[in-house]
């Protein structure tokens, strides 16, 4: 059965049936890793779900930071969201062109800034296309709306907080990167970073949470994957990854199974791996 939960997932069938709703806003949040020869905005303009607007994760970030796509100041987020025609009474559905990759990041960002009525399209654009559903070209011209932000600091962690968690163990650290990168056996896609992981972290590769079609696995399977990695789902969790993108897939999965005490380490390995005074562990 396809999953539909207004605060976590909507199915392609649900979205197709609700595309004309006046209170619905759809966002294409596609993003690609460094070195991938693809342009997410160009692909959006060439074909997207009807009415969808492009949410540029790289542009809607904190450009004062040298780290990639860090959470922007609240004023910047609000101005960009208002310009996209997203207001306080709107429902938001986010998707990406890889099925389930960067859309959860935008889901998490909206929740971080106080908007709960936001969901991820399960299976994203690949599933939408595979089912022969309509696409459109170009970009809509939205009318600005009023958006009120209330930042929820419980959903985010900085490097100092994560270092404390690594030392004291009061929050579990769960890394979404591949096992090879986690163990320090594969090079990082960003130059200058050390290989390995935060001491004490557990590894749950984000791809293990997904089905072949890019949809997320059912709650029982998700619980089993976290448990097999040694994660205690009765305790608080901080998710991390390479640069704060796939950590949000873990956050989405935790929300899916009813785990509410979770936060995302925004700087992730792009930050931790660049600081020589922070300890790094290798191996399993």
C-alpha positions as CSV (number, residue, x, y, z in Angstrom):
1,X,0.0,0.0,0.0
2,X,1.3,3.5,-0.9
3,X,2.1,5.6,2.1
4,X,0.4,9.0,2.7
5,X,1.0,11.0,5.9
6,X,0.6,14.8,5.5
7,X,3.6,15.5,7.8
8,X,5.9,12.8,6.4
9,X,5.0,11.3,3.1
10,X,2.5,11.6,0.3
11,X,2.2,9.1,-2.6
12,X,2.3,10.0,-6.3
13,X,-1.4,9.1,-6.5
14,X,-2.2,11.4,-3.7
15,X,-0.3,14.3,-5.2
16,X,-1.8,13.8,-8.7
17,X,-5.3,13.9,-7.1
18,X,-4.5,17.1,-5.2
19,X,-2.5,19.1,-7.7
20,X,-5.2,21.7,-8.2
21,X,-5.7,22.4,-4.5
22,X,-5.3,26.1,-3.8
23,X,-3.6,25.5,-0.5
24,X,-0.9,23.1,-2.0
25,X,2.6,24.1,-2.9
26,X,5.0,21.7,-4.6
27,X,8.7,22.1,-4.6
28,X,11.5,20.5,-6.6
29,X,14.5,20.3,-4.3
30,X,16.9,18.4,-6.6
31,X,20.6,18.5,-5.7
32,X,23.6,16.5,-7.0
33,X,26.9,15.6,-5.3
34,X,30.1,17.4,-6.2
35,X,31.5,16.1,-9.5
36,X,28.1,14.9,-10.9
37,X,27.8,16.5,-14.4
38,X,24.1,17.5,-13.9
39,X,22.4,20.8,-13.4
40,X,19.3,20.5,-11.2
41,X,17.8,23.9,-12.2
42,X,18.2,23.1,-15.9
43,X,16.6,19.7,-15.4
44,X,13.8,21.3,-13.5
45,X,13.1,23.8,-16.3
46,X,13.1,21.0,-18.8
47,X,10.4,19.1,-17.0
48,X,8.9,19.1,-13.6
49,X,5.6,18.2,-11.8
50,X,3.0,20.8,-12.9
51,X,3.0,23.9,-10.7
52,X,6.2,22.9,-8.9
53,X,8.7,25.6,-8.0
54,X,12.5,25.0,-7.7
55,X,13.9,25.2,-4.2
56,X,17.6,25.9,-4.7
57,X,19.3,24.3,-1.6
58,X,22.6,25.8,-2.5
59,X,21.3,29.3,-2.9
60,X,18.9,29.1,0.1
61,X,21.9,28.5,2.5
62,X,24.2,30.4,4.7
63,X,26.8,31.9,2.3
64,X,28.7,33.4,5.2
65,X,29.9,29.8,6.0
66,X,32.6,28.0,4.1
67,X,30.7,24.8,4.6
68,X,28.3,23.5,1.9
69,X,24.6,24.4,2.1
70,X,24.4,25.2,5.8
71,X,21.1,26.4,7.2
72,X,20.5,30.0,6.2
73,X,19.6,32.8,8.6
74,X,15.9,32.9,9.3
75,X,15.5,36.2,7.4
76,X,16.9,34.7,4.3
77,X,14.8,31.6,4.5
78,X,11.6,33.6,5.1
79,X,12.3,36.0,2.2
80,X,12.9,33.1,-0.3
81,X,9.9,31.1,0.9
82,X,7.6,34.1,0.7
83,X,8.9,34.9,-2.9
84,X,7.9,31.3,-3.8
85,X,4.4,32.0,-2.8
86,X,4.4,29.8,0.3
87,X,2.4,31.1,3.2
88,X,1.3,30.1,6.6
89,X,-1.8,28.2,5.5
90,X,-0.2,26.2,2.8
91,X,0.6,22.5,2.6
92,X,4.0,21.8,1.1
93,X,5.1,18.7,-0.8
94,X,8.8,18.3,-1.7
95,X,10.4,16.0,-4.2
96,X,13.7,15.4,-5.9
97,X,14.9,13.9,-9.2
98,X,16.7,11.0,-7.5
99,X,13.7,9.5,-5.8
100,X,14.7,10.1,-2.2
101,X,17.9,12.1,-1.7
102,X,17.7,15.9,-1.2
103,X,13.9,16.4,-0.7
104,X,14.1,15.3,3.0
105,X,16.6,18.1,3.6
106,X,14.0,20.7,2.6
107,X,11.4,18.8,4.6
108,X,13.7,19.1,7.6
109,X,14.4,22.8,6.9
110,X,10.7,23.7,6.9
111,X,10.2,21.9,10.2
112,X,13.3,23.6,11.6
113,X,11.7,26.9,10.8
114,X,8.4,25.9,12.4
115,X,6.3,24.6,9.5
116,X,4.8,21.2,10.3
117,X,2.5,20.8,7.3
118,X,5.2,19.6,4.9
119,X,5.7,16.1,3.4
120,X,8.1,14.3,1.0
121,X,6.8,12.8,-2.2
122,X,7.6,9.1,-1.7
123,X,9.6,7.9,-4.7
124,X,10.0,11.4,-6.1
125,X,10.2,12.4,-9.7
126,X,11.4,9.0,-11.0
127,X,8.3,7.3,-9.7
128,X,6.1,10.1,-11.0
129,X,7.7,9.7,-14.5
130,X,7.5,5.9,-14.4
131,X,3.8,6.1,-13.8
132,X,3.4,8.3,-16.9
133,X,2.1,11.3,-14.9
134,X,2.2,14.8,-16.4
135,X,5.2,17.2,-16.5
136,X,5.5,20.8,-17.5
137,X,8.4,23.0,-18.7
138,X,9.5,26.5,-17.6
139,X,8.8,28.1,-14.2
140,X,5.6,29.4,-12.7
141,X,5.4,33.0,-11.5
142,X,4.1,32.9,-8.0
143,X,2.6,35.7,-6.0
144,X,4.4,36.5,-2.7
145,X,2.7,35.3,0.5
146,X,3.2,35.8,4.2
147,X,5.3,33.2,6.0
148,X,6.0,33.2,9.7
149,X,9.0,31.3,11.0
150,X,9.6,29.9,14.4
151,X,12.9,28.2,14.6
152,X,12.9,24.9,16.4
153,X,16.4,24.5,17.9
154,X,15.7,21.0,19.1
155,X,16.1,19.7,15.5
156,X,19.6,20.9,14.8
157,X,23.1,20.4,16.3
158,X,26.4,22.2,15.9
159,X,29.9,20.9,16.1
160,X,30.2,21.7,19.8
161,X,27.1,19.9,20.7
162,X,28.1,16.9,18.7
163,X,31.6,16.8,20.2
164,X,29.9,16.8,23.6
165,X,27.6,13.9,22.6
166,X,30.6,12.0,21.3
167,X,32.3,12.4,24.7
168,X,29.4,11.9,27.0
169,X,27.2,9.5,25.0
170,X,24.0,11.4,26.0
171,X,22.9,11.4,22.4
172,X,23.6,8.6,19.8
173,X,25.4,9.7,16.6
174,X,24.2,7.9,13.5
175,X,26.1,8.4,10.2
176,X,24.2,8.0,6.9
177,X,27.3,7.7,4.7
178,X,28.3,4.5,2.9
179,X,30.0,1.8,4.9
180,X,33.3,2.4,3.0
181,X,33.3,6.1,3.8
182,X,32.3,5.5,7.4
183,X,35.1,3.0,7.9
184,X,37.6,5.4,6.2
185,X,38.2,3.0,3.3
186,X,36.9,5.3,0.6
187,X,37.9,8.9,-0.2
188,X,35.6,11.7,0.6
189,X,34.0,13.5,-2.4
190,X,35.2,16.9,-1.0
191,X,38.9,17.5,-1.0
192,X,40.8,18.1,2.2
193,X,38.7,16.0,4.5
194,X,40.1,13.2,6.6
195,X,38.6,9.7,6.3
196,X,36.6,8.0,9.0
197,X,33.8,8.8,11.3
198,X,33.0,10.5,14.6
199,X,34.1,8.3,17.5
200,X,31.2,6.3,18.9
201,X,29.0,6.8,15.8
202,X,26.9,4.1,14.3
203,X,26.5,3.6,10.6
204,X,23.1,3.3,8.9
205,X,23.6,3.9,5.1
206,X,20.7,5.9,3.9
207,X,20.3,3.7,0.8
208,X,19.5,0.7,3.1
209,X,16.3,2.6,4.2
210,X,15.0,2.8,0.6
211,X,13.4,0.3,-1.8
212,X,14.6,0.0,-5.3
213,X,12.1,2.5,-6.6
214,X,13.3,5.2,-4.3
215,X,10.4,4.9,-1.8
216,X,11.1,4.4,1.9
217,X,10.8,1.0,3.5
218,X,8.0,0.2,5.9
219,X,8.3,1.0,9.6
220,X,9.0,-2.5,10.7
221,X,11.9,-2.8,8.2
222,X,13.2,0.6,9.3
223,X,13.2,-0.4,12.9
224,X,15.1,-3.6,12.1
225,X,17.8,-1.7,10.1
226,X,18.4,0.7,13.0
227,X,18.5,-2.0,15.6
228,X,20.9,-4.1,13.5
229,X,23.3,-1.2,13.5
230,X,23.2,-1.0,17.3
231,X,21.0,2.1,17.5
232,X,18.7,2.2,20.6
233,X,15.5,3.7,19.4
234,X,14.4,4.6,23.0
235,X,17.3,7.2,23.2
236,X,18.0,10.6,21.5
237,X,19.7,10.5,18.2
238,X,21.8,12.9,16.2
239,X,22.0,12.1,12.5
240,X,25.0,13.1,10.3
241,X,26.4,12.4,6.8
242,X,28.8,14.1,4.4
243,X,27.2,17.6,4.3
244,X,23.8,17.4,6.1
245,X,21.8,16.2,3.1
246,X,21.3,12.4,3.6
247,X,21.3,12.8,7.4
248,X,17.8,14.2,6.8
249,X,16.8,10.9,5.2
250,X,17.6,9.2,8.5
251,X,15.6,12.0,10.3
252,X,12.7,11.3,8.0
253,X,12.9,7.6,8.7
254,X,13.0,8.2,12.4
255,X,10.0,10.4,12.2
256,X,8.3,7.6,10.1
257,X,8.7,5.1,12.9
258,X,7.6,7.5,15.7
259,X,11.0,8.5,17.1
260,X,10.7,12.1,18.0
261,X,14.0,12.8,19.8
262,X,16.2,13.3,16.8
263,X,18.3,16.2,15.4
264,X,20.6,16.8,12.4
265,X,24.2,17.8,12.6
266,X,24.2,20.5,10.0
267,X,28.0,20.7,9.4
268,X,28.3,16.9,9.3
269,X,31.6,15.4,8.0
270,X,32.3,18.4,5.8
271,X,32.9,20.2,9.1
272,X,34.1,17.5,11.5
273,X,36.5,16.0,8.9
274,X,38.2,19.3,8.3
275,X,39.1,20.1,11.9
276,X,42.5,18.5,12.8
277,X,41.8,18.8,16.6
278,X,38.6,16.7,16.4
279,X,39.2,13.0,16.9
280,X,38.4,10.6,14.0
281,X,37.7,6.9,14.2
282,X,38.2,4.3,11.4
283,X,37.0,0.8,10.9
284,X,33.7,-0.7,11.9
